[in-house]
Amino acid sequence: MFRHIVKSVSVRRCLYTANVHKDAPRIKLADGSTLIPRHPEEQKTLLSSSTAEQTTEETLPPLLHPANTGEKIYLTEEEVAKMRELRISNPDKNTVARLAKMFNCTKETVQNYVPDPESVVQAKQAEYERWFSNLTWGKKVEEINKMRKRAWMLEH
């Protein structure tokens, strides 16, 4: 059945516009794409407001994740020492994310300079062991296979 529908569509029309009437109004956008409104009310509002021409950088909302500016931030020895001191003094309050924001660097940078304190490592290990002990037998086998695969990937 599906092949019959695709064969009946003309070559110039793609699968997404197969059910759209040829005479349906189309709005050409600034980026070159074509907008086909679904409902007549949408057609009227889009055509009357001509949003395609009004869209500019100023009218758009701010970016969720701004692009990286490319600036590399190098930490001084004093900043690294202060970061270590804060992390060791109170690891629950001074998390990796908080230190990264405080020193204006990435989380990975903080993790490279300041490894987790032994108490945090032990807590994570205990939590993992509790989680692992509650798994069913089949899930434990899957998890062990994942661990083996990760270890093999690190070796090679």
C-alpha positions as CSV (number, residue, x, y, z in Angstrom):
1,M,0.0,0.0,0.0
2,F,2.7,2.5,1.0
3,R,4.6,1.8,-2.3
4,H,1.5,2.6,-4.2
5,I,1.2,6.0,-2.5
6,V,4.9,6.9,-3.1
7,K,4.6,5.9,-6.8
8,S,1.5,8.0,-7.3
9,V,3.4,11.1,-6.0
10,S,4.9,13.2,-8.8
11,V,8.7,13.4,-9.0
12,R,8.8,17.1,-7.9
13,R,7.0,16.5,-4.7
14,C,8.5,14.8,-1.7
15,L,6.8,12.4,0.7
16,Y,6.1,15.2,3.3
17,T,4.1,17.3,0.8
18,A,2.4,14.4,-0.9
19,N,-1.0,15.1,0.8
20,V,-0.8,18.9,0.3
21,H,-2.9,20.3,-2.5
22,K,-0.9,21.9,-5.3
23,D,-2.7,25.2,-4.9
24,A,-2.1,25.4,-1.2
25,P,-0.5,28.8,-0.2
26,R,3.2,28.6,0.4
27,I,5.3,31.2,2.2
28,K,8.9,31.6,1.1
29,L,11.1,32.2,4.2
30,A,14.3,34.2,4.3
31,D,16.5,31.1,4.5
32,G,15.0,29.7,1.2
33,S,12.7,27.1,2.8
34,T,9.0,27.0,2.1
35,L,6.4,27.1,4.8
36,I,3.0,25.5,4.2
37,P,0.5,26.5,6.9
38,R,-1.9,23.7,8.1
39,H,-4.9,25.8,8.9
40,P,-6.6,28.7,7.1
41,E,-6.3,30.8,10.3
42,E,-2.6,30.3,10.4
43,Q,-2.3,31.3,6.7
44,K,-4.1,34.6,7.3
45,T,-2.0,35.5,10.3
46,L,1.3,34.5,8.7
47,L,0.5,36.3,5.5
48,S,-0.7,39.5,7.2
49,S,2.1,39.8,9.6
50,S,4.8,38.7,7.1
51,T,6.9,37.2,9.9
52,A,9.4,35.9,7.3
53,E,10.7,39.5,6.7
54,Q,10.5,40.6,10.3
55,T,12.7,37.9,11.8
56,T,16.0,39.3,12.8
57,E,18.6,38.7,15.5
58,E,16.9,41.2,17.8
59,T,13.5,39.6,17.6
60,L,14.7,36.0,18.3
61,P,15.0,34.8,21.9
62,P,18.5,34.4,23.4
63,L,20.4,31.2,22.6
64,L,20.1,28.4,25.0
65,H,23.7,27.3,24.6
66,P,25.9,30.2,23.4
67,A,28.7,29.4,21.0
68,N,32.2,29.0,22.5
69,T,34.1,32.2,22.0
70,G,37.3,30.3,21.5
71,E,39.1,32.0,24.3
72,K,41.2,29.7,26.4
73,I,41.3,30.5,30.1
74,Y,44.5,29.5,31.8
75,L,44.4,29.1,35.6
76,T,47.3,30.3,37.6
77,E,49.0,28.2,40.3
78,E,47.3,30.3,43.0
79,E,43.8,29.7,41.5
80,V,44.5,25.9,41.2
81,A,45.7,25.9,44.9
82,K,42.6,27.8,46.0
83,M,40.4,25.4,43.9
84,R,42.0,22.4,45.6
85,E,41.6,23.9,49.0
86,L,37.9,24.7,48.5
87,R,37.1,21.2,47.1
88,I,38.9,19.4,49.9
89,S,37.5,21.6,52.6
90,N,33.8,21.0,51.7
91,P,33.2,18.7,48.7
92,D,29.4,18.7,49.2
93,K,29.2,22.5,48.9
94,N,32.0,23.1,46.5
95,T,31.0,20.8,43.7
96,V,32.7,20.5,40.3
97,A,30.0,22.6,38.6
98,R,30.2,25.3,41.3
99,L,34.0,25.5,41.1
100,A,33.9,25.7,37.3
101,K,31.5,28.6,37.5
102,M,33.5,30.3,40.2
103,F,36.8,30.1,38.3
104,N,35.2,30.6,34.9
105,C,36.4,27.3,33.4
106,T,34.9,24.0,32.3
107,K,34.0,21.1,34.5
108,E,36.6,19.0,32.8
109,T,39.3,21.5,33.8
110,V,38.2,21.3,37.4
111,Q,38.2,17.5,37.3
112,N,41.7,17.5,35.8
113,Y,43.2,19.9,38.4
114,V,41.2,18.7,41.4
115,P,40.4,15.0,41.6
116,D,37.6,13.9,43.9
117,P,38.4,13.6,47.6
118,E,38.7,10.1,49.0
119,S,35.4,10.5,50.9
120,V,33.5,11.3,47.7
121,V,35.2,8.4,45.8
122,Q,34.2,6.0,48.6
123,A,30.6,7.3,48.7
124,K,30.3,6.9,44.9
125,Q,31.7,3.4,45.2
126,A,29.3,2.4,48.0
127,E,26.3,3.8,46.0
128,Y,27.4,1.8,42.9
129,E,27.7,-1.3,45.0
130,R,24.2,-0.8,46.5
131,W,22.8,-0.3,43.0
132,F,24.6,-3.3,41.6
133,S,23.4,-5.6,44.4
134,N,19.8,-4.7,43.7
135,L,20.1,-5.7,40.0
136,T,18.7,-9.0,38.7
137,W,21.0,-11.7,37.6
138,G,20.6,-10.9,33.9
139,K,21.2,-7.2,34.4
140,K,24.3,-7.9,36.4
141,V,25.7,-10.0,33.5
142,E,25.0,-7.1,31.1
143,E,26.7,-4.6,33.4
144,I,29.8,-6.8,33.8
145,N,30.0,-7.2,30.0
146,K,29.8,-3.4,29.7
147,M,32.6,-3.0,32.2
148,R,34.7,-5.6,30.3
149,K,34.1,-3.7,27.0
150,R,35.2,-0.4,28.6
151,A,38.3,-2.0,30.0
152,W,39.2,-3.5,26.7
153,M,38.6,-0.2,24.9
154,L,41.0,1.5,27.3
155,E,43.7,-1.1,26.7
156,H,43.5,-0.9,22.9
